[in-house]
C-alpha cells in the first residue's frame, strides 16, 4: 500500500516553490478497490464488457423489431402505442445507454486515477508544449488500459461497430427508391395540353411571344366509359406532380437545337416543370434569353437548346415534351417524355 501511495504522489509536485501557488491544497489520495485488488479489477472489467455486450444485444433486437413489427397495425400496440415505435425506441435507446454506462464505469474503475495540477499557459503553444501534448496523449492512452485490456477494447469496438447497423436499416425510411416510377407519366399521343388548375385547352393563337404558362394533360379531368373519374384524390396530385409542364413561346428562329425545333409548334415548346436537381417546381423565365431559372438553387436551363443546364447544380437537362397540333388547333402531345422526369438519382444515366 505504501509503495502504491508513493507512486501516486510522484504525479504531484513535491515542492511548489517555483509555482504561482505555494500549495494547491491537494487532499491525500484514496485508492479505489480496483487499484489494490486484482479480483475487483477483473470484476470491473467484466462488468464493463457486459455493458458493451448488452449494447450489442439491443442493437440486434432493434434490427429484429424493425422487420417483425409492422407500422400501422392496430393490434401491434404496447400501452396504446405502436409496438414498432416502442420496440425501436427502447432497443436503440438501450444500445446507446449501455455503451455510455460501460464507458463511465471504465473511466471510474479502470483508467488511471491520480491528481494533477495544471496552470494556464500562453495562448501560443511552443514546440516543447506540442511535444508534451503528444506525450500526454500517449500517456493517457496507456493509462486507459485499452492496450492491455483486450476484453474491454474488443467489446467496445463490437458495440460501437454493430450500432451502425440500425443507422443503415433506418435509411430505408427515407423513402422507396424511384425505380421506374419517374420514367413514365400519363402523357400519351394525342392528349391535349391544358392550363393548370382551370383545365382549358391551349391554342397556338392563345400564346404570344414571351408567354409562359403552367400546364398538364387533359386526362386528369376526363372520365372513363362509366363516367367515373380516371384519377381522383391523392392519385391526381401524384400524377400532376409528374406530368406538370411549362409551355413557352419564342421566335422559331431563336431555337438552336434540331430536336427542340422538331418537338415545337411555331416556336412553342413544352418542358417538364420539375427541376432535375432536387425536384423544385420551376417557372422563372428570362424573356429575352429564354432561360428558365429554378428558384431553389438557381439551376438555369436553356429552353432554346433541349433544356440543357447552363448554370447551377442540376445534373440533367429538362425533359422536353414533344408537341403537335390537332385538327381544332389545340396543342397536343406527340408522346410521353422520352426520358425520366424529376430530380437526378444514382440509377439514372449521366447527362
N, C-alpha and C positions, 0 to 999 in steps of 0.2 A: 504493500500500500504506500509506504513512504517513497519507494522508488518511483512509483507512478505519479505521486504528487509532485515530486521534484521535477519529473519530466514535464508535467503540465505547466509548472511555473517557469520552465525555460522559455515559454512563449511570451511571458510577460517581462518587461524590462525590470532588472533587479535594482536599478538606480534610475532616478528621474532628474538627476542634476542638470542634464543638458536639454530637458524638455520644458515647454512653456508652463506646464502644470507640474508642481513638485511631486504630487502623489494623487493620482486619479481616484484613489479610494476603492480599489477592486476588492470584493469580499473573497474569502477563502473558497477555493474551488471545491464543489461537491461532486464526487464521482457518481456516474449512473450505474445501475446494476449491470448493464451490458458492457461497461468498461472493465469490470472486475470479475465478472462471472461468465465463463465461456459458455455454459449451458444457457444462460439468459440471452447471450448474444446469438446463439444458434436459434433459440426460440423466437427471438425478434426477427431474425432473418426469414424464418419460415412464415411468420405472420405477414411480413411484407409481401413475400411471394404469393401467399394465399390471397391477399387483396388483389394483386395483379391477375391471379388465376380467376377470381370471381369476376373481374372486369371482362376477361375473355369470354367467360360463360354468358354474361349479359349481352355481349356483342353478338354472340351466336344466336341467343334467344331472340334478339332484335330481328335478325335475318329470318328466323323461322316464323316469327309473328307477322312479318311483312307479307309473307306468302300464304300463311294459314288463314288469317282473319281478313275477311272481305270488308271493304269500306262501304258503309251504307246499309248493310243488312241489319234490320231492326232487332233480330233475335240475338245478334252478337253484341250484347251490352254487358257492361260491368258497372253496377251502381247508377244505371241510367245513362252512362257514357258508352260510346262505341268501343268495343273490345280492341279494335285495331289501334285506335288512338291511345287507349290506356296502356296496352302492351308495349307499343313502340316508345311511348314516353317513359314508362317505368324502366325498361331494359336499356334504353340509350342513356337515361339518367344514371342508372346503376353502373354502366360501363365507365362513365366519366367519374362518378363518385368514388368507386373503388380504386381507380388509378390515383385520385387525389389523396385518399386515405393512405394508400401504400407509400406514396412519396413522402407524406408528412411523417409517418412512422419511421421511414428510413432515415429522414433527417434528424428526428428526435432521438432515436435509439442507436443508430449505427454509424452515422457520419461523425467526423472529427468534432470533439467538444472541448474548446478552450476559449479563454477570453483574449481579446486583442484590443490594443489602444491605437487608434489611427488619428492623426492630426491633419488638418486641412493643408493642402499643397497648393502651389501656384497654379493658375489656370492652364498654363502651358506645361506640358509634360516633357521632361528631358528624356534623353535616350536611356539613361540609367533607370528612370521610372518605368519606361516601357519594358525594359528587360525585367525589372522587378515584377511588373504586372503579369507578364508571361510566366514568370517563375511561380507567382501566387496562383495563377490558373492551374498550372501543373500540380502544385501542391494541393489545391482544392480537389482536383480530380483524384489524386492519390488518397486524400483523406475521406473522400466519399466512399471509398472502398469498392467502387464499381469494377475495378480490375481484378480484385481478389475475392469478389462475391459473385461468382457466375450464376448462382441461383436467382439472386435479386436482379442482376443485369438481364439475364435471358427472359425471366418472367416479365420484366418491364418492357423489353423490346417486343415480346409477344403480345402483351396487352395493347401497346400503342399501335403495333402493326395491324392487328385484327380490328382495331377501332376504325380503320379506314374503310373496311368493307361496308358498314352501314351507310357511310357517305356515298360510296359508289352506287349502292342499291337505291338510295333516295334520289339519285339523278334521274331515275325513271319517272319520278313525279313531276319533272319539269315539263312533261307533255310527251305525247307519242311522236315518233319520227314522221316526217311528212309522207314518206313512201311515194306513191304516185298520185296523191291527193291534189297536188298542185300542177300536175301535168295535163289535166283535162278540166274544162269548165263547161258550162251549159251552152256556150256559143256553138251554133250549128249553121250550116249553109242555108242561106235564105232568111235567117232571123233578122227582123228589123232592129235597128238601133234606136232606142227611145231615151228620152231625157230622164235623168234620175228623179225620183220622188213623184213627179207628175205623170210619167209614163207616156208622153206624147211622142209619136214617131218624128224623125228629123228628115226634112227635105234638104236637098242641096241648096235650094234658094233661100232656106231659112238662115244660113250662115254667111256672115260677111268676113272679109279678110281680117285676121287677127282674133276672131272669136274663138273661145274655148268653153266647151260645155261638158258637164259630167253626164255620163250615160251608162246604160245597161241593156241587156237583151229583153225583148218583149215577152219572152216566155215566162218571165216572173209574174206577169199579170194575166196569163192565159189559163184556161180550164181544160180538163180532159173531156172525153166523149160524154161522160155522165154529168158534166157541169161542175165537177169538183175542182178546186184549185190544184194546180200541178205541184206547187210548193206552198207551204204556209208555216207560220210561226218562226221558230229558230232556223229551220231549213232555209227560209227565204233570206234571212240575214247572212247565213253562211254562204249561200250562192251569190248574193250580192257582193260579198267581200272578195270573191274570186273573179267575178265577171266584170267588176267595175272598170270602166274605161274613161279616158278623156278624148274628146273629139275636137280637133283644132283645124282651122282653115288658114292656109297661106297661099301665096302665089305659086302656081305649079313650077315656075322657073326657079324657085328657091330650093326645091327638093334636089339633093345631090346624090342620093342613093337610088340605084335602079330598083331595088326591092321596095323601098318606100314609095317610089313613084308607081310601081305596078299594083301596090296594095292601097293606093289612094284614089280619090274621086275628085277631079277638078281642084286639086290642092288640099283636099280634106283628108286628114289622117286620123287614125284612132290607135291609142296605145293603152296598155294596162295602167291603171291608176295606182298600182301598188309598187312602192319603191323597192328595188331589188337589194337594198341594204338590209333594213330590218322590218320592212313592210309598212312604213308610214304612207298614208294617202297623200298624193301629190297633185297639185293643180296650180302652182305659181308659175305663170308663163311670162317670159320676156318677149314682148310682142314683136320687137324688131329683129331679134336674133333667133326666135323660135326655140329658145332653150327653156326646158322645164326644170324647175327647182324644187327639191324636197325641203320642206320647212324644218324637218327634224335635225338633219346632219349636213345639209347643204349639198347633197349629191345633185349633179346637174346633168341633164340628158339632152341630146341634140335631136329634135323631132324631124329635122330635115335629113338625117343620116341614120335611119334604122334605130333611133333611140339610144345611140351609143353614149356611154359615160364619158363626159369631158372634164368632170371635176368631182371630187368627193370620194367617200369610202365605198360606194356601191360597187359590187363585183360583176354585175351583168347589165347589158343593155335592157331597156324596157321592151317587153314583148309587144310587137305590133299586131293589130287585128286586121287581117285582110278584108277590104271593103269593096262593095259594088253598089249598084242602084237597081231597084226593082222597077216593074212596069209603071208604077204610080209615082216614081221619082223619089222614093224614100231610100235612105241609106240602109243597107243590109250587110250582114257578114258573109264573106265567101267561105269561111270555115272557122273552126276553133283556132285559138292561138297555136302556133307551131312549136312553141317551147314553153316550159313551165313558167307560171306567173309567181309573184311573191318574192320574199327575201331569199338570198343565196343560202345554201346548206351544203354539207360536205359530200352528199351523194351526187350533187349536180355537177356536170362538166364545167370546167372553167370557160370564161368567155373567149 
